[in-house]
Amino acid sequence: MTSEDGSALDQLGAAVDAAIPAELRDAWATHVSNEPVLVARQGIYSSHGRPFAYQVSYRAPGHHPELVSRWGALDHERATAHVLRATFGRTDLESVAHGRLLFVRCPRAYLVGDLPVPPRPDRLVIEVSTTTEIDGTVIAGLRRLRERGFRIAVPAFADHPEQRRLLPHADFVKVDVRDLDVEGHPVVRVARSFGALLIAEYVEQGSSLAHARDLGFTLFQGNLIERAGVLDRANARLVGH
């Protein structure tokens, strides 16, 4: 595209904007300001019972989390875009983070650079979506993200071959405590083999928490410790406005 083409598009866009009646603009602004901008937040806690980080995930009016298993790639990308915009694209980030890391599950497009992530490696932990096919392009993308200072998390680790490829690039590895009765020490040993911090996830019962502690976990996430709460970010101004 030449500079002349770009200028013509800008002029066309300005003309379209100018043609929208003021009352319609006002009605749209009112609609947007009244629409909830929701995210779910669940704490990741240390063995001392202090919040270490937060998992931030998609919520919307009428959203049913149990239907996520039916989503396609575009659904996951849109959900992640919503979470990133609602969290990092609005002011007062610390009302969400409270000085702690924020884990956001990201599908392939964010890992390989097809879609951008907010430039906040001080807060954002990029969690590899469980739906992601692990190949050389994804591994290269994770290397680039870590070079930019981002931390990487691997969820639902069960010692599958494709998951083992992620371990050299992982700062955090999550293990489902519901799998520990069967897998136990071998999975934990592999999960920490490259020095990642381990997080016991889906902690729902006291016995599961105790078992995870016995296996050496020091970070814990699950409804036994804290249920996910829903935050409405609609009142936080958009960054840059």
Secondary structure as GFF3:
##gff-version 3
##sequence-region A 1 241
A	DSSP	alpha_helix	3	19	.	.	.	ID=ss1
A	DSSP	alpha_helix	22	34	.	.	.	ID=ss2
A	DSSP	beta_strand	38	46	.	.	.	ID=ss3
A	DSSP	beta_strand	51	58	.	.	.	ID=ss4
A	DSSP	three_ten_helix	65	70	.	.	.	ID=ss5
A	DSSP	alpha_helix	73	88	.	.	.	ID=ss6
A	DSSP	alpha_helix	94	97	.	.	.	ID=ss7
A	DSSP	beta_strand	101	106	.	.	.	ID=ss8
A	DSSP	alpha_helix	108	111	.	.	.	ID=ss9
A	DSSP	beta_strand	124	128	.	.	.	ID=ss10
A	DSSP	alpha_helix	136	147	.	.	.	ID=ss11
A	DSSP	beta_strand	151	154	.	.	.	ID=ss12
A	DSSP	alpha_helix	161	164	.	.	.	ID=ss13
A	DSSP	three_ten_helix	167	169	.	.	.	ID=ss14
A	DSSP	beta_strand	172	176	.	.	.	ID=ss15
A	DSSP	three_ten_helix	177	179	.	.	.	ID=ss16
A	DSSP	alpha_helix	185	191	.	.	.	ID=ss17
A	DSSP	beta_strand	197	201	.	.	.	ID=ss18
A	DSSP	alpha_helix	206	214	.	.	.	ID=ss19
A	DSSP	beta_strand	219	220	.	.	.	ID=ss20
A	DSSP	beta_strand	229	232	.	.	.	ID=ss21
###
